[in-house]
Amino acid sequence: MGKDDKTHINVVVIGHVDSGKSTTTGHLIYQCGGIDKRTIEKFEKEAAELGKGSFKYAWVLDKLKAERERGITIDIALWKFETPKYYVTVIDAPGHRDFIKNMITGTSQADCAILIIAAGTGEFEAGISKDGQTREHALLAYTLGVKQLIVAINKMDTTQWSESRYQEIIKETSNFIKKVGYNPKTVPFVPISGFHGDNMLSPSANCGWYKGWEKESKAGKTTGKTLLEAIDAIEPPKRPVEKPLRLPLQDVYKIGGIGTVPVGRIETGVLKPGMVVTFAPSNVTTEVKSVEMHHEQLQEGVPGDNVGFNVKNVSVKEIRRGNVAGDSKNDPPLGAASFDAQVIVLNHPGQVGAGYAPVLDCHTAHIACKFAEIKEKIDRRTGKAVETAPKFIKSGDSAIVKMVPSKPMCVEAFTNYPPLGRFAVRDMRQTVAVGVIKSVEKAAAGAGKVTKSAAKAAKK
């Protein structure tokens, strides 16, 4: 297998603050990853000087995180590591304040979540208690369509590798993830020490009782011993090439001598030169002259590609960030007049009622939307209605809400186009709720602008 033949997958790491997420993630990146030796030596030296030697893996991650939060764009390769089968990108370092928003509007959907549980006495109980952030993140991952999960029971060294403690934790954690929606049979459980490295990359000599993990999937049963093997056993994602094109714009540039160049990530479908695309909700239709990625011309862009494409006879003023490009001949995108969504309130200090108008972050769009009507309150786990037309909803509640955007925006039902069907509700500078779009009432298309080149291309 050549260097570039490996499939790229994205994982998100979740767990309680002190579960050892940073140390575990740091260890993987450190041992199999994108940090060059010089950087590692520098970090190790600094850590030792500051007496943080015992903390080196987390220290590596903290350094990266600090640099990232200061807005220094460090090479994102630092957040990657390799397994025998995959290139793995850690989508967001846990503990990041925009974790939830990033997970939803995320530049990338996670293919798998890794839940880190601390085995220490008292630690485990704290991590999984009712109010736990752990529960919130696990629920979020599940609601947002991250259907694969790996559970790593960390800090086993602090329990002297006690088998009974491990079994007790597995039993509790199985119940916990079952309540969230996962089936424990499909989930590998791995006892590890993220700090000492036990069962991370190679089997540990410290737990003779541990026979390895197993998981069931449609493909059959898989077994292994280490966390790395469990990551390698993630089912590869199916990239939605056969769906109609959806490409949310991140930016639109005007480039001298070339013209207007919209830039964004292809979420579904393919983009080729010569295609006639429609931008919604601007309702502009034009021909794609060329497509490029990393300054190289592409014959076709596929889901996951961040591309720039040159369009003819469209000015920079006519299209903008948050618009969505689609194929004018195959389910072209339209603006939404309103949409129904399942909304989960995470942390709102008061009550939310009809008329509430926060800002929604959905793909690259950032637009105020009104909660026009709260249709029913539902049980988060079963999706069954528990109350019709409630006056208010509060933190912890889940409800079906009719939303009306304050200005034109393009969204889709989650079942049709997942990346365009999930959103974060932002208010008071934080994520107060998340939502998954059930259905969309499309705005009437009306007569939009069709450039001459588009009309000509359509006749071909």
C-alpha positions in Angstrom: 0.0 0.0 0.0 1.4 3.3 -1.0 1.6 6.2 1.4 -1.6 7.8 0.1 -3.7 4.7 -0.3 -4.8 4.7 3.3 -8.4 5.8 4.0 -8.7 8.9 6.1 -10.9 8.7 9.1 -11.9 11.2 11.8 -12.3 10.4 15.4 -13.5 12.6 18.3 -12.3 11.9 21.8 -14.8 12.4 24.6 -14.8 11.9 28.4 -14.7 13.6 31.7 -12.2 16.4 32.3 -9.7 14.3 34.3 -10.2 11.1 32.4 -6.8 11.4 30.8 -8.0 12.4 27.3 -5.1 14.6 26.6 -2.5 12.1 27.8 -4.1 9.3 25.8 -4.5 11.4 22.6 -1.1 12.9 23.1 0.4 9.4 23.5 -1.1 8.2 20.2 -0.1 11.3 18.3 3.4 11.1 19.9 4.0 7.4 19.0 2.3 7.2 15.6 1.9 10.7 14.6 2.7 13.8 12.9 4.9 15.4 15.5 8.5 15.5 14.3 11.3 14.3 16.6 12.8 17.7 17.1 9.5 19.2 18.4 9.1 16.2 20.7 12.6 16.7 22.2 12.0 20.4 22.7 8.7 19.7 24.5 10.3 16.9 26.6 13.1 19.2 27.7 10.7 22.0 28.6 8.4 19.6 30.5 11.4 18.3 32.4 12.6 21.8 33.3 9.2 22.7 34.6 9.0 19.5 36.6 6.2 18.3 34.3 8.1 15.3 33.1 5.4 12.9 34.4 3.0 14.8 32.3 4.8 14.8 28.9 2.1 13.4 26.6 -0.6 15.8 27.9 2.1 18.5 27.8 2.6 17.9 24.1 -1.1 18.3 23.6 -1.4 21.4 25.8 1.4 23.1 23.8 -0.5 22.4 20.6 -3.8 23.5 22.1 -2.4 26.7 23.5 -0.9 27.6 20.1 -4.1 26.7 18.3 -6.2 28.8 20.7 -3.9 31.8 20.3 -4.8 31.6 16.7 -1.4 30.4 15.6 -2.3 28.0 12.8 0.0 25.2 13.6 0.3 22.4 11.1 -2.9 20.4 11.5 -0.8 17.3 10.7 0.1 17.5 14.4 -3.4 16.2 15.1 -3.0 13.2 12.9 -1.7 9.7 13.6 -1.4 6.6 11.5 -2.6 3.1 12.1 -1.7 0.1 9.9 -4.9 0.7 8.0 -5.9 4.4 8.4 -4.8 8.0 8.6 -6.6 9.2 11.7 -7.4 12.9 12.4 -8.4 13.9 15.9 -11.2 16.4 15.0 -11.1 18.4 18.2 -9.0 18.2 21.2 -11.3 17.7 24.1 -11.8 20.5 26.6 -11.8 23.1 23.8 -14.5 25.6 24.6 -16.0 25.4 21.1 -16.0 21.6 21.2 -19.7 21.3 20.7 -20.0 23.9 18.0 -17.1 22.4 16.2 -18.5 18.9 16.5 -21.7 20.1 14.8 -20.8 22.6 12.2 -17.6 20.5 12.1 -15.4 20.7 9.1 -15.7 17.0 9.3 -18.1 14.5 10.7 -16.5 12.0 13.1 -16.5 8.4 11.9 -16.0 7.1 15.5 -16.0 8.4 19.0 -13.5 7.3 21.6 -14.8 7.5 25.1 -12.1 7.7 27.8 -13.2 6.5 31.2 -11.0 6.9 34.3 -10.8 3.7 36.4 -9.6 5.4 39.6 -11.7 5.1 42.8 -14.2 7.9 42.8 -13.0 9.2 39.4 -15.2 6.8 37.5 -18.3 7.6 39.5 -17.7 11.3 39.1 -17.2 11.0 35.3 -20.4 9.2 34.7 -22.6 10.9 37.3 -26.0 12.4 36.2 -24.8 15.9 35.4 -21.7 14.5 33.6 -20.3 16.3 30.7 -19.4 12.7 29.5 -23.1 11.9 29.1 -23.7 15.2 27.2 -20.8 14.5 24.8 -21.8 10.9 24.3 -25.4 11.8 23.6 -24.3 14.5 21.2 -22.1 12.2 19.3 -24.9 9.7 19.0 -27.5 12.3 18.1 -25.2 13.7 15.4 -24.8 10.4 13.7 -21.5 9.2 15.1 -22.6 5.5 15.3 -19.3 3.8 16.1 -17.8 3.9 19.6 -14.7 2.7 21.3 -14.4 2.7 25.1 -11.0 3.0 26.7 -10.8 2.3 30.5 -7.9 4.5 31.4 -5.6 4.8 34.5 -5.9 1.0 35.1 -2.4 1.3 36.7 -4.0 3.2 39.6 -6.2 0.2 40.4 -3.2 -2.1 40.3 -4.8 -3.6 37.2 -7.7 -5.0 39.2 -9.8 -7.3 37.1 -12.9 -6.9 39.4 -12.7 -3.1 39.2 -12.5 -3.5 35.4 -15.5 -5.8 35.2 -17.5 -3.4 37.5 -16.7 -0.5 35.2 -17.5 -2.3 32.1 -20.9 -3.3 33.5 -21.7 0.3 34.5 -20.4 1.8 31.3 -22.4 -0.7 29.2 -25.5 0.5 30.9 -24.5 4.1 30.4 -23.8 3.8 26.7 -27.0 1.7 26.2 -29.0 4.6 27.6 -27.3 7.0 25.2 -28.3 4.7 22.3 -25.2 2.6 21.6 -25.3 -1.2 21.6 -22.5 -2.5 23.8 -22.0 -5.6 21.7 -20.7 -3.3 18.9 -18.3 -1.5 21.1 -14.7 -2.6 21.9 -13.7 -2.1 25.6 -10.0 -1.7 26.2 -8.2 -1.4 29.6 -5.3 1.0 29.1 -2.8 3.3 30.8 -2.5 6.3 28.5 0.5 7.4 30.5 2.5 4.2 30.7 1.3 3.0 27.4 -0.3 -0.3 28.4 -2.5 -1.8 25.7 -2.2 1.4 23.6 0.0 0.1 20.8 1.1 -3.2 22.1 -0.5 -5.7 24.6 0.4 -5.1 28.2 2.1 -7.7 30.5 0.2 -6.2 33.5 -3.1 -7.8 33.0 -2.9 -11.5 32.4 -6.6 -11.8 32.9 -7.4 -9.6 29.9 -8.2 -11.8 26.9 -8.8 -8.9 24.5 -11.8 -7.0 23.2 -14.4 -8.0 20.7 -17.1 -6.3 18.8 -19.9 -7.4 16.5 -20.8 -5.6 13.3 -22.7 -6.4 10.1 -19.4 -7.7 8.7 -19.1 -10.2 11.6 -17.0 -10.4 14.8 -13.7 -8.6 15.2 -11.3 -9.1 18.1 -8.0 -7.5 19.2 -6.0 -6.5 22.3 -5.0 -2.8 21.9 -6.5 0.6 21.5 -4.7 0.9 18.2 -6.2 -2.3 16.9 -9.7 -1.1 18.0 -9.1 2.1 16.0 -8.0 0.0 13.0 -11.2 -2.0 13.3 -13.4 1.1 12.8 -15.6 0.4 9.8 -14.5 2.7 6.9 -16.9 5.5 6.2 -18.9 5.5 3.0 -18.3 8.8 1.3 -21.6 10.1 -0.2 -20.4 10.4 -3.9 -23.7 9.1 -5.4 -25.8 11.8 -3.7 -26.6 15.1 -5.5 -23.9 17.8 -5.0 -24.0 20.0 -1.8 -21.1 22.4 -1.3 -21.5 25.0 1.5 -19.3 28.1 0.7 -16.6 29.1 3.2 -15.5 32.1 1.3 -15.7 33.8 -2.1 -12.6 35.4 -3.6 -12.1 37.7 -6.5 -8.9 36.8 -8.2 -7.5 39.2 -10.8 -7.4 37.7 -14.3 -9.4 34.7 -13.2 -12.6 36.1 -11.8 -14.9 34.9 -9.0 -13.7 31.8 -7.0 -16.0 30.3 -4.4 -14.2 28.0 -1.9 -15.7 25.3 0.3 -15.8 21.7 1.2 -17.8 19.2 -0.9 -20.1 17.5 1.5 -22.0 15.2 -0.9 -21.8 14.5 -4.6 -19.1 15.5 -7.1 -18.1 18.8 -8.7 -16.6 18.8 -12.2 -15.6 21.5 -14.7 -18.4 22.2 -17.2 -21.1 21.5 -14.6 -23.9 24.0 -14.2 -24.4 24.8 -10.6 -27.0 26.7 -8.7 -26.2 28.7 -5.5 -28.9 28.8 -2.8 -30.5 30.9 -1.3 -29.0 33.5 -3.7 -30.6 31.7 -6.6 -27.8 32.2 -9.1 -27.0 29.6 -11.7 -23.8 29.5 -13.7 -21.2 27.2 -15.3 -18.1 25.9 -13.4 -15.0 26.7 -15.5 -12.4 24.9 -13.4 -12.0 23.1 -10.1 -8.8 23.1 -8.1 -7.5 21.8 -4.8 -4.1 22.8 -3.3 -3.3 24.8 -6.5 -3.8 21.8 -8.7 -6.5 21.4 -11.3 -9.0 18.6 -10.6 -11.1 16.6 -13.1 -13.5 16.0 -10.3 -13.8 17.0 -6.6 -15.4 14.4 -4.2 -16.8 14.6 -0.7 -14.2 15.8 1.9 -12.3 17.8 -0.7 -11.7 21.5 0.1 -11.9 23.0 -3.3 -11.9 26.4 -5.1 -13.8 26.7 -8.3 -14.0 29.4 -10.9 -17.5 30.5 -12.0 -18.4 32.6 -15.0 -20.2 35.9 -15.0 -21.0 36.0 -11.3 -19.8 38.9 -9.2 -18.4 38.5 -5.7 -21.5 40.5 -4.4 -23.9 37.9 -5.6 -22.8 34.9 -3.6 -21.4 34.6 -0.1 -20.2 32.4 2.8 -23.1 30.2 3.9 -24.5 29.8 0.4 -24.7 26.3 -0.9 -23.8 25.2 -4.4 -25.5 22.2 -6.0 -26.1 20.6 -9.4 -28.8 22.6 -11.3 -30.0 19.4 -13.0 -30.0 17.1 -9.9 -32.0 18.2 -6.9 -30.7 21.8 -6.9 -30.5 23.4 -3.4 -33.3 25.9 -2.4 -33.6 28.4 0.4 -35.7 27.3 3.4 -38.9 29.2 4.3 -39.0 27.3 7.6 -37.9 23.9 9.0 -38.8 21.5 11.8 -36.0 20.3 13.9 -35.4 18.1 17.0 -33.7 20.6 19.4 -31.8 19.5 22.5 -31.3 22.3 25.1 -27.9 21.9 26.6 -27.3 24.9 28.9 -29.7 27.8 28.8 -30.1 29.7 32.1 -33.8 30.3 31.6 -36.7 28.9 29.8 -37.0 28.9 26.0 -40.4 29.7 24.5 -41.9 30.6 21.1 -40.4 33.9 19.8 -36.8 33.1 21.0 -34.5 34.1 18.2 -30.9 33.0 18.7 -28.2 32.6 16.0 -27.9 29.2 14.3 -24.6 27.8 13.0 -25.5 25.3 10.3 -22.6 24.2 8.0 -21.0 27.6 7.1 -24.2 29.7 7.6 -24.5 31.9 10.7 -28.1 33.2 10.8 -30.7 34.2 13.4 -33.7 32.0 13.4 -36.9 32.3 15.3 -38.4 29.4 17.4 -41.8 30.0 15.8 -43.6 27.1 17.5 -42.6 24.4 20.0 -44.6 21.5 18.7 -43.9 18.8 21.2 -41.5 17.8 23.9 -39.9 14.4 23.4 -38.0 11.8 25.2 -34.4 12.1 24.1 -33.8 8.4 24.0 -36.9 7.0 22.4 -37.9 10.0 20.3 -41.5 9.6 21.5 -43.6 12.7 22.4 -44.2 13.3 26.1 -46.1 16.6 25.9 -47.8 18.4 23.0 -47.3 22.2 22.5 -45.4 22.9 25.7 -45.2 26.6 26.6 -41.5 26.4 27.4 -38.5 24.1 27.3 -35.4 24.2 29.5 -31.9 22.7 29.9 -32.0 18.9 29.3 -35.2 19.0 27.3 -35.6 17.8 23.8 -38.4 19.1 21.5 -39.6 19.4 18.0 -39.5 23.0 17.0 -40.6 24.9 14.0 -37.9 27.4 13.1 -38.1 30.4 10.8 -34.8 32.0 9.5 -34.6 35.8 9.7 -33.1 35.9 6.3 -32.7 33.4 3.5 -30.7 30.3 4.3 -30.2 26.9 2.8 -30.5 23.9 5.0 -31.6 20.2 4.4 -33.2 17.4 6.3 -30.5 15.4 8.3 -31.6 12.1 6.7 -30.9 13.5 3.1 -27.8 15.6 3.7 -26.4 15.1 7.2 -23.8 17.9 7.2 -26.5 20.4 6.2 -29.0 19.0 8.7 -27.4 19.6 12.0 -26.9 22.9 13.8 -25.7 24.6 16.9 -27.8 27.3 18.6 -25.6 30.1 19.9 -26.5 32.6 22.5 -24.6 34.5 25.1 -21.4 33.4 23.4 -22.0 29.8 24.0 -23.7 26.8 22.5 -27.1 26.7 24.3 -28.7 23.9 22.2 -28.1 21.6 19.2 -30.5 20.4 16.6 -31.1 17.9 13.9 -33.4 19.0 11.0 -36.4 16.7 10.4 -38.0 18.4 7.4 -37.7 21.6 5.4 -40.3 23.8 3.8 -38.5 25.1 0.8 -38.9 28.6 -0.4 -40.4 29.0 -3.9 -37.6 29.2 -6.4 -38.8 32.2 -8.3 -36.9 33.5 -11.3 -33.2 33.7 -10.3 -30.2 34.8 -12.3 -29.0 32.4 -14.9 -25.8 33.4 -16.6 -25.4 33.2 -20.4 -22.8 30.5 -20.0 -25.2 28.4 -17.9 -27.9 28.7 -20.5 -25.5 27.7 -23.2 -24.1 24.8 -21.2 -27.6 23.6 -20.5 -28.3 23.3 -24.2 -25.3 21.0 -24.8 
